[in-house]
């Protein structure tokens, strides 16, 4: 490593920034667990299976049912507050 690269690496945090659990996101569409589940489900669902392949629009309702833990996560869009 060059000196500049070694210096840069010493300032990197030990844990990734996304690894921190933000309690305000729990149960929302921004919940990391919900996002990870939805992403994996969409990937598996849209993979070609023989001659059949489903679109993202066809997979989204099924994946939301599988991954959602709150009513807000099942909704289309963001719930209004106020």
DSSP file (Angstrom, degrees, kcal/mol; ACC not computed):
  #  RESIDUE AA STRUCTURE BP1 BP2  ACC     N-H-->O    O-->H-N    N-H-->O    O-->H-N    TCO  KAPPA ALPHA  PHI   PSI    X-CA   Y-CA   Z-CA
    1    1 A X              0   0    0      0, 0.0     2,-0.1     0, 0.0     0, 0.0   0.000 360.0 360.0 360.0 145.5    0.0    0.0    0.0
    2    2 A X     >  -     0   0    0      1,-0.1     4,-2.5     4,-0.0     5,-0.2  -0.363 360.0-108.0 -76.6 166.1    1.1    3.5   -0.6
    3    3 A X  H  > S+     0   0    0      1,-0.2     4,-2.4     2,-0.2     5,-0.2   0.899 120.5  51.2 -62.1 -40.8    1.4    5.9    2.2
    4    4 A X  H  > S+     0   0    0      2,-0.2     4,-2.3     1,-0.2    -1,-0.2   0.912 111.5  47.1 -64.4 -42.4   -1.7    7.8    1.1
    5    5 A X  H  > S+     0   0    0      2,-0.2     4,-2.3     1,-0.2    -2,-0.2   0.906 112.4  49.4 -66.2 -41.4   -3.8    4.6    0.9
    6    6 A X  H  X S+     0   0    0     -4,-2.5     4,-1.2     2,-0.2    -1,-0.2   0.893 111.4  49.5 -64.7 -39.3   -2.5    3.4    4.3
    7    7 A X  H  X S+     0   0    0     -4,-2.4     4,-0.6    -5,-0.2     3,-0.3   0.916 110.9  50.0 -64.8 -42.9   -3.4    6.8    5.8
    8    8 A X  H >< S+     0   0    0     -4,-2.3     3,-1.2     1,-0.2     4,-0.3   0.910 107.6  54.0 -61.5 -43.6   -6.9    6.7    4.3
    9    9 A X  H >< S+     0   0    0     -4,-2.3     3,-1.0     1,-0.3    -1,-0.2   0.781  98.8  62.5 -65.8 -27.2   -7.5    3.2    5.6
   10   10 A X  H 3< S+     0   0    0     -4,-1.2    -1,-0.3    -3,-0.3    -2,-0.2   0.731 101.2  53.3 -71.3 -19.5   -6.7    4.2    9.2
   11   11 A X  T << S+     0   0    0     -3,-1.2    -1,-0.2    -4,-0.6     2,-0.2   0.475  82.9 108.6 -93.6  -2.7   -9.6    6.6    9.2
   12   12 A X  S <  S-     0   0    0     -3,-1.0     4,-0.1    -4,-0.3     2,-0.0  -0.522  76.6-111.5 -73.7 139.6  -12.2    4.1    8.1
   13   13 A X        -     0   0    0     -2,-0.2    -1,-0.1     1,-0.1     4,-0.1  -0.340  19.0-123.9 -68.2 154.9  -14.7    3.1   10.8
   14   14 A X  S    S+     0   0    0      2,-0.1     2,-0.3     1,-0.0    -1,-0.1   0.806  95.6  41.1 -70.8 -30.1  -14.5   -0.5   12.1
   15   15 A X  S    S-     0   0    0      1,-0.0    -2,-0.1     2,-0.0     5,-0.1  -0.910  96.8-100.2-119.4 147.9  -18.1   -1.2   11.3
   16   16 A X    >   -     0   0    0     -2,-0.3     3,-1.3     1,-0.1     4,-0.3  -0.302  28.4-123.6 -63.2 148.9  -20.1   -0.2    8.2
   17   17 A X  G >  S+     0   0    0      1,-0.3     3,-1.1     2,-0.2    -1,-0.1   0.838 109.8  57.5 -62.6 -34.2  -22.4    2.8    8.6
   18   18 A X  G 3  S+     0   0    0      1,-0.2    -1,-0.3     3,-0.0    14,-0.1   0.599  89.1  76.0 -74.4  -9.7  -25.4    0.8    7.5
   19   19 A X  G <  S+     0   0    0     -3,-1.3     2,-0.3     2,-0.1    -1,-0.2   0.670  71.1 100.1 -76.7 -15.7  -24.9   -1.7   10.3
   20   20 A X  S <  S-     0   0    0     -3,-1.1     2,-0.6    -4,-0.3    -3,-0.0  -0.543  74.4-131.1 -73.9 131.8  -26.3    0.6   13.0
   21   21 A X        -     0   0    0     -2,-0.3     2,-0.8    10,-0.0    -2,-0.1  -0.740  14.5-156.9 -85.0 120.9  -29.9   -0.1   13.9
   22   22 A X    >>  -     0   0    0     -2,-0.6     3,-2.0     1,-0.1     4,-0.5  -0.876   3.6-156.4 -97.4 110.0  -32.0    3.1   13.9
   23   23 A X  G >4 S+     0   0    0     -2,-0.8     3,-0.7     1,-0.3    -1,-0.1   0.754  89.8  65.2 -60.6 -23.9  -35.0    2.4   16.2
   24   24 A X  G 34 S+     0   0    0      1,-0.2    -1,-0.3    -3,-0.1     7,-0.1   0.709  99.8  52.8 -71.7 -17.5  -37.0    5.1   14.4
   25   25 A X  G X4 S+     0   0    0     -3,-2.0     3,-2.3     5,-0.1     6,-0.3   0.600  79.2 117.7 -90.9 -13.2  -36.9    3.0   11.2
   26   26 A X  T << S+     0   0    0     -3,-0.7     3,-0.1    -4,-0.5     4,-0.0  -0.350  85.8   9.8 -60.1 126.0  -38.2   -0.2   12.8
   27   27 A X  T 3  S+     0   0    0      1,-0.3    46,-0.3    -2,-0.1    -1,-0.3   0.441 109.5 104.2  85.0   0.3  -41.6   -1.2   11.3
   28   28 A X  S X  S-     0   0    0     -3,-2.3     3,-1.5    44,-0.1    -1,-0.3  -0.513  89.9-100.8-103.3 176.3  -41.3    1.4    8.4
   29   29 A X  T 3  S+     0   0    0      1,-0.3    -4,-0.1    -2,-0.2    -3,-0.1   0.721 122.7  60.7 -68.2 -19.3  -40.5    0.8    4.8
   30   30 A X  T 3  S+     0   0    0     -5,-0.1    -1,-0.3     4,-0.1     2,-0.2   0.424  73.6 125.9 -86.2   0.4  -36.9    2.1    5.6
   31   31 A X    <>  -     0   0    0     -3,-1.5     4,-2.6    -6,-0.3     5,-0.2  -0.438  60.7-141.1 -60.9 122.1  -36.4   -0.8    8.1
   32   32 A X  H  > S+     0   0    0      1,-0.2     4,-2.5    -2,-0.2     5,-0.2   0.850 100.6  53.0 -57.3 -35.8  -33.2   -2.6    7.0
   33   33 A X  H  > S+     0   0    0      2,-0.2     4,-2.2     1,-0.2    -1,-0.2   0.918 111.4  45.9 -65.5 -42.4  -34.7   -6.0    7.8
   34   34 A X  H  > S+     0   0    0     -3,-0.2     4,-2.8     2,-0.2     5,-0.2   0.923 113.4  49.5 -64.5 -45.3  -37.7   -5.3    5.6
   35   35 A X  H  X S+     0   0    0     -4,-2.6     4,-2.5     1,-0.2    -2,-0.2   0.907 112.2  47.5 -61.4 -43.3  -35.6   -3.9    2.8
   36   36 A X  H  X S+     0   0    0     -4,-2.5     4,-2.3    -5,-0.2    -1,-0.2   0.915 114.0  46.9 -65.2 -43.4  -33.2   -6.9    2.9
   37   37 A X  H  X S+     0   0    0     -4,-2.2     4,-2.6     2,-0.2    -2,-0.2   0.928 113.9  47.7 -63.6 -46.0  -36.1   -9.4    2.9
   38   38 A X  H  X S+     0   0    0     -4,-2.8     4,-2.6     1,-0.2     5,-0.2   0.904 111.8  50.3 -63.1 -42.6  -37.9   -7.6    0.1
   39   39 A X  H  X S+     0   0    0     -4,-2.5     4,-2.1    -5,-0.2    -1,-0.2   0.931 113.3  44.7 -61.7 -47.4  -34.7   -7.4   -2.0
   40   40 A X  H  X S+     0   0    0     -4,-2.3     4,-2.5     2,-0.2    -2,-0.2   0.908 114.1  49.8 -64.6 -42.6  -34.0  -11.1   -1.7
   41   41 A X  H  X S+     0   0    0     -4,-2.6     4,-2.7     1,-0.2    -2,-0.2   0.914 110.8  49.0 -63.3 -43.8  -37.6  -12.0   -2.4
   42   42 A X  H  X S+     0   0    0     -4,-2.6     4,-2.3     2,-0.2    -1,-0.2   0.894 111.2  50.9 -63.8 -39.4  -37.8   -9.9   -5.5
   43   43 A X  H  X S+     0   0    0     -4,-2.1     4,-0.8    -5,-0.2    -2,-0.2   0.951 114.1  42.9 -61.6 -50.1  -34.5  -11.4   -6.7
   44   44 A X  H  < S+     0   0    0     -4,-2.5     3,-0.4     1,-0.2    -2,-0.2   0.894 115.7  49.4 -63.7 -40.4  -35.8  -15.0   -6.2
   45   45 A X  H  < S+     0   0    0     -4,-2.7     9,-0.7     1,-0.2    -1,-0.2   0.858 112.0  45.9 -69.9 -37.2  -39.2  -14.2   -7.7
   46   46 A X  H  < S+     0   0    0     -4,-2.3    -1,-0.2    -5,-0.2    -2,-0.2   0.522  84.7 112.1 -88.6  -4.3  -38.0  -12.5  -10.9
   47   47 A X  S  < S-     0   0    0     -4,-0.8     7,-0.3    -3,-0.4     2,-0.1  -0.451  82.0-101.9 -64.3 138.3  -35.3  -15.1  -11.7
   48   48 A X        -     0   0    0      5,-0.1     2,-0.5    -2,-0.1     5,-0.2  -0.413  33.8-164.6 -62.6 134.5  -36.3  -17.1  -14.8
   49   49 A X  B >   -A   52   0A   0      3,-3.3     3,-1.9    -2,-0.1     2,-0.4  -0.859  60.1 -59.3-122.4  93.7  -37.7  -20.5  -14.0
   50   50 A X  T 3  S-     0   0    0     -2,-0.5    -2,-0.0     1,-0.3     0, 0.0  -0.569 117.9 -20.4  68.7-125.1  -37.6  -22.5  -17.2
   51   51 A X  T 3  S+     0   0    0     -2,-0.4     2,-0.4    -3,-0.1    -1,-0.3   0.450 123.9  89.0 -93.8  -1.1  -39.7  -20.7  -19.7
   52   52 A X  B <   +A   49   0A   0     -3,-1.9    -3,-3.3    -5,-0.0     2,-0.3  -0.814  46.4 168.5-102.5 135.6  -41.6  -18.7  -17.1
   53   53 A X        -     0   0    0     -2,-0.4     2,-0.2    -5,-0.2    -5,-0.1  -0.956  20.8-146.4-144.7 127.3  -40.4  -15.3  -15.7
   54   54 A X        -     0   0    0     -9,-0.7     2,-0.1    -2,-0.3    -2,-0.0  -0.637  18.8-122.9 -91.6 149.3  -42.5  -13.0  -13.5
   55   55 A X     >  -     0   0    0     -2,-0.2     4,-1.7     1,-0.1     3,-0.2  -0.384  25.9-109.2 -82.4 166.7  -42.2   -9.2  -13.7
   56   56 A X  H  > S+     0   0    0      1,-0.2     4,-2.4     2,-0.2    -1,-0.1   0.881 120.7  56.4 -61.9 -38.1  -41.3   -7.0  -10.6
   57   57 A X  H  > S+     0   0    0      1,-0.2     4,-0.6     2,-0.2    -1,-0.2   0.855 108.4  46.8 -63.5 -34.9  -44.9   -5.7  -10.7
   58   58 A X  H  > S+     0   0    0      1,-0.2     4,-0.5    -3,-0.2    -1,-0.2   0.830 116.2  45.0 -73.5 -32.7  -46.2   -9.3  -10.4
   59   59 A X  H  X S+     0   0    0     -4,-1.7     4,-2.6     1,-0.2     5,-0.3   0.802  94.8  76.0 -82.9 -30.6  -43.8  -10.2   -7.6
   60   60 A X  H  X S+     0   0    0     -4,-2.4     4,-2.6     1,-0.2     5,-0.2   0.882  93.8  48.4 -56.0 -48.0  -44.1   -7.1   -5.4
   61   61 A X  H  X S+     0   0    0     -4,-0.6     4,-2.0     1,-0.2    -1,-0.2   0.918 114.8  46.2 -60.1 -41.3  -47.5   -7.9   -3.8
   62   62 A X  H  X S+     0   0    0     -4,-0.5     4,-1.8     1,-0.2    -1,-0.2   0.905 114.0  48.1 -65.9 -41.2  -46.4  -11.4   -2.9
   63   63 A X  H  X S+     0   0    0     -4,-2.6     4,-2.4     2,-0.2     5,-0.3   0.874 109.2  52.9 -69.4 -36.8  -43.0  -10.3   -1.5
   64   64 A X  H  X S+     0   0    0     -4,-2.6     4,-2.9    -5,-0.3    -1,-0.2   0.926 108.9  50.3 -62.7 -43.1  -44.7   -7.5    0.6
   65   65 A X  H  < S+     0   0    0     -4,-2.0    -1,-0.2    -5,-0.2    -2,-0.2   0.888 114.1  45.6 -60.1 -38.7  -47.0  -10.2    2.1
   66   66 A X  H  < S+     0   0    0     -4,-1.8    -2,-0.2    -5,-0.1    -1,-0.2   0.880 124.8  29.1 -71.7 -39.1  -44.0  -12.3    2.9
   67   67 A X  H  < S+     0   0    0     -4,-2.4    -2,-0.2    -5,-0.1    -3,-0.2   0.734  90.9 102.6 -99.8 -25.8  -41.8   -9.6    4.3
   68   68 A X     <  +     0   0    0     -4,-2.9     3,-0.1    -5,-0.3   -39,-0.0  -0.347  33.5 174.9 -69.3 138.5  -44.0   -7.0    5.9
   69   69 A X        +     0   0    0    -41,-0.1     2,-0.3     1,-0.1    -1,-0.1   0.451  68.1  42.5-115.1  -9.1  -44.4   -6.9    9.7
   70   70 A X  S  > S-     0   0    0      1,-0.1     4,-0.8   -42,-0.0     3,-0.4  -0.910  82.1-115.2-134.7 162.8  -46.6   -3.8    9.8
   71   71 A X  H >> S+     0   0    0     -2,-0.3     4,-1.0     1,-0.2     3,-0.7   0.860 114.2  60.6 -63.0 -37.0  -49.5   -2.2    8.0
   72   72 A X  H 34 S+     0   0    0      1,-0.3     3,-0.4   -45,-0.2    -1,-0.2   0.847 100.9  53.7 -61.0 -35.2  -47.2    0.7    6.9
   73   73 A X  H 34 S+     0   0    0     -3,-0.4    -1,-0.3   -46,-0.3    -2,-0.2   0.739 106.2  53.2 -73.3 -22.1  -44.9   -1.7    5.0
   74   74 A X  H << S+     0   0    0     -4,-0.8    -1,-0.2    -3,-0.7    -2,-0.2   0.710  92.4  96.3 -82.0 -21.9  -47.9   -3.2    3.1
   75   75 A X  S  < S-     0   0    0     -4,-1.0     2,-0.5    -3,-0.4     4,-0.1  -0.205  78.5-116.5 -71.4 158.7  -49.1    0.2    1.8
   76   76 A X  S    S-     0   0    0      2,-0.1     2,-0.1     0, 0.0    -1,-0.1  -0.830  84.1  -6.0 -89.2 131.4  -48.3    1.8   -1.5
   77   77 A X  S    S-     0   0    0     -2,-0.5     2,-0.4     2,-0.0    -2,-0.1  -0.386 108.8 -45.7  80.6-162.8  -46.3    5.0   -1.0
   78   78 A X        -     0   0    0     -2,-0.1    -2,-0.1   -49,-0.0    -5,-0.1  -0.917  59.5-111.0-111.1 132.1  -45.5    6.5    2.3
   79   79 A X        -     0   0    0     -2,-0.4     2,-0.2    -7,-0.1    -2,-0.0  -0.312  35.6-114.4 -60.7 141.2  -48.2    6.9    5.0
   80   80 A X        -     0   0    0      2,-0.0     2,-0.4     1,-0.0    -1,-0.1  -0.526  28.8-156.6 -75.0 141.8  -49.3   10.5    5.7
   81   81 A X              0   0    0     -2,-0.2    -1,-0.0     1,-0.1     0, 0.0  -0.959 360.0 360.0-119.2 139.1  -48.4   11.9    9.1
   82   82 A X              0   0    0     -2,-0.4    -1,-0.1     0, 0.0    -2,-0.0   0.425 360.0 360.0 124.9 360.0  -50.2   14.8   10.7
